[in-house]
Amino acid sequence: MIEIRSFRDLLRLFFIYRREFLWALGLTAVLAVAGAFLLPTRYASEAKLLVKPGRENLAVPIEAGDRPTVVPQTTQRDPIVDEEKMLTGRPVVQKVVQRYLAEVGEQGPPQGFFARIKHELKRGMAAAIDGLRTGLAAIGLTELRSPEDRLAEKLAERFQVTHASGSAVMEMRFSWDDPVVAQKVMAAWVQAYQEERARVLGRDSLVAFYTAKSDQAQQEIDAYKAAIREQLLAINGISAQERLEAVSTRMNELRSRQAEIGAERAALERGVAVGTSRAASLPKEIEMEREVGFGPTWTALNAQLSDLRRQRAELLRIYKETAPPVVALDETIRRTEAQLQAEERDVQRSRRFAPNELTTTLQRGALEKSVRLEELKRFAASYAAELDQLEAERRRILGVEPELARLQQALAVAEKNRGLYLDSLEKARIDQALDASRISNVAVVEAATFNPARVSPPSLALLLAALPAGFFVGLLTVYLCSLLDQRVHDGGGMQARFGVPLWSTVRDVRSAADEDNAFQASVLHIVGMLPMARLEQGLTVGLTAARRGEGAGFLIDRLQALLQEQGVPVQVNPDSGRAAPGHVALLNASGLLDDRQALMRLTRADVVLLVVQARSNTVPMVENALAILRNAVGKVDGVIVNRRHFEVPAGLLRLGRPAQA
């Protein structure tokens, strides 16, 4: 447990794990130098193939066109991936192995000291691996494989093929310990891929297949046409749809005529009934001519009334209206008017009768409507009979229509299939001619290259990076050690971690001559933390440690000396276990984990202090000791970190400080 607060603490952390840092630095540098000289050398040969657009790597419908000039590639898949799978497939690798064994075979030892060493090491490792493989196969853990299979797996591991996104160029790379062999293997790989691709995509059997299929489709078309012909003859039409439309149209016309006839019949029947009833209510004869004039009595009364009114007008010239002659004349006029009104004015003198034309017309219309009504009844019967025949014909056509539709659909499918088979047959013939001429849509952009420069190991880079890498690995080791180290190195974070205050941190001294002011200050800080207010009743201070020899007795001696210098009486491990009034008792309770008497002495202490030895006690040990004290005593007043080391050399700390005058 180390608290990092400044660069000096980081420097101290480095010196704490300096040995681990040096081990990591040296081991990394040695491995880098050994790798630069002893790792197997690899040389790479490269080649590039261009996959031009073709039907082999396109996914488009067959009806896209008859070998169009440009066919867009599908956006759902990358066709170059299929070519890469074929390029790294087992058949191609087996061909490459056969050509490798035939052309390269077993090679002799290489030239050069380091090359011979690496060659012998490689042979020894291969022999050891073969022996281990044989032993594992003997006990049934693995299966024996032939050298060709192991060589094929090795070649496949050294071979890489990639392509950039959206690019149609396959970039191939093969690494081997000899640049000449790498070039030969790469050339053999490209040739084997082209041969295997031509064999897999060969169309030798497609021509016969499509020919047979097109003939079979033609036979099906002929059979379907014969069946359709029989069905059309049965319904007497050129198609079921046309025949159904003609029958339906005629039936609709007849139903419309029937509706019209029905409406007309109802109108005629109503007209006949109304005409007959009206003709019966009319007279047979009508008065054609008569002569009418005024009656003689009415004429005489009217002339008398006019004369009386004239006389009244003459009297009014002489008399007033109230005069007796005028009043008498008015009474006479009134009687005359009343008599005139009571008298009949018109008198018929002569008249002539003739037959009623309206009655004759109604009777004639009723007769005509009756005749028309009989005609409509005959029409309705004829239309009903024709409708029955058409209904029976429609049922018969509907019964034939599903089979006819099925035959026509099957005929359309067969004709379409035959067209597709014929198109594919023509394409297969063209592809067969292309295969016979070794024409492919894969072009060699870059043949297998010869690269004498090694690709691995980067010896110079390894040598240059040996020390930086070792330094980095060393720092990483220091960091990991600081994370894994559970030892207590100082008192930083003590209260936050254990919940107990830190009273002091005492530096490690080897002799009395090393006890400088910093050491004395740390011990005086402990004295200053003691509750001297309880000195009159006696103050008992118990110092304990998890194990013996962690400095509890040493601190008691130093505290005793300081307290006595200050004039405070001190008792060390009194028999009563308690301090006398006015005295300070120092109890040594070391060996807390294995001494039962130590706990008994601490139960009588007023102040309990736990001494933790730096770089010796661990965090779990301190937690265990604190748990024991809390359970037994019920309190822990403080922690003292003893023998704290500051690993940074003093001379290094003095660098950069101004010289003292």
Buried (B, 14 or more C-beta within 10 A) or exposed (E): BBBEEEEEBEBBBBBBBEEBBEBBBEBBBEBBBEBBEEBEBBBBBBBBBBBEBBBBBBEEEEEEEEEEEEBEBEEEEBBBEEBBEBBBBEBBBBBBBBBBEEEBEEEEEEEEEEBEEBBEEEEEEEEEEEEEBEEEEEEEEEEEEEEEEBBBEEBBEBBBBEBEEEEBBBBBBBBBBBBEBBBBBBBBBBBBBBBBBBEEBEBEEBBEBBBEBBEBBBEBBEBBBEBBEEBBEEBEBEBBBEBBEBBEEBBEEBEEBBEEBEEBBEEBBEBBEEBBEBBEEEEEEEEEEEEEEEEEBBBEBBEBBEEBEEBBEEBEEEBEEEEEEBEEBBEBBEEBBEBBEEBEBEBEEEEEEEEBEEBEEBBEBBEEBBEBBEEBEEBBEEBEEBBEEBEEBBEBBEEBBEEBBEBBEBBEBBBEBBBBBBBBBBBBBEBBEBBEEEEBBBEBEEBBBBBEEBBEBBBEEBBEBBEEBBBBBBBEBBEEBBEEBEBBBBBBEBEEBBEBEBBBBBBBBEEEEEBEEEBEEBBBBBBEBBEBEBBEEBBBBBBBBBBBEBBBBBBBEBBBEBBEEEEBBBBBEBEEBBBBEEBBBBBBBBBBEEBEEBBEBBEBBBBBBBBBBBBBBBBEBBEBBBEBBBEBBEEBBBBBBBBBBBBBEEEEEEEEEEEEE
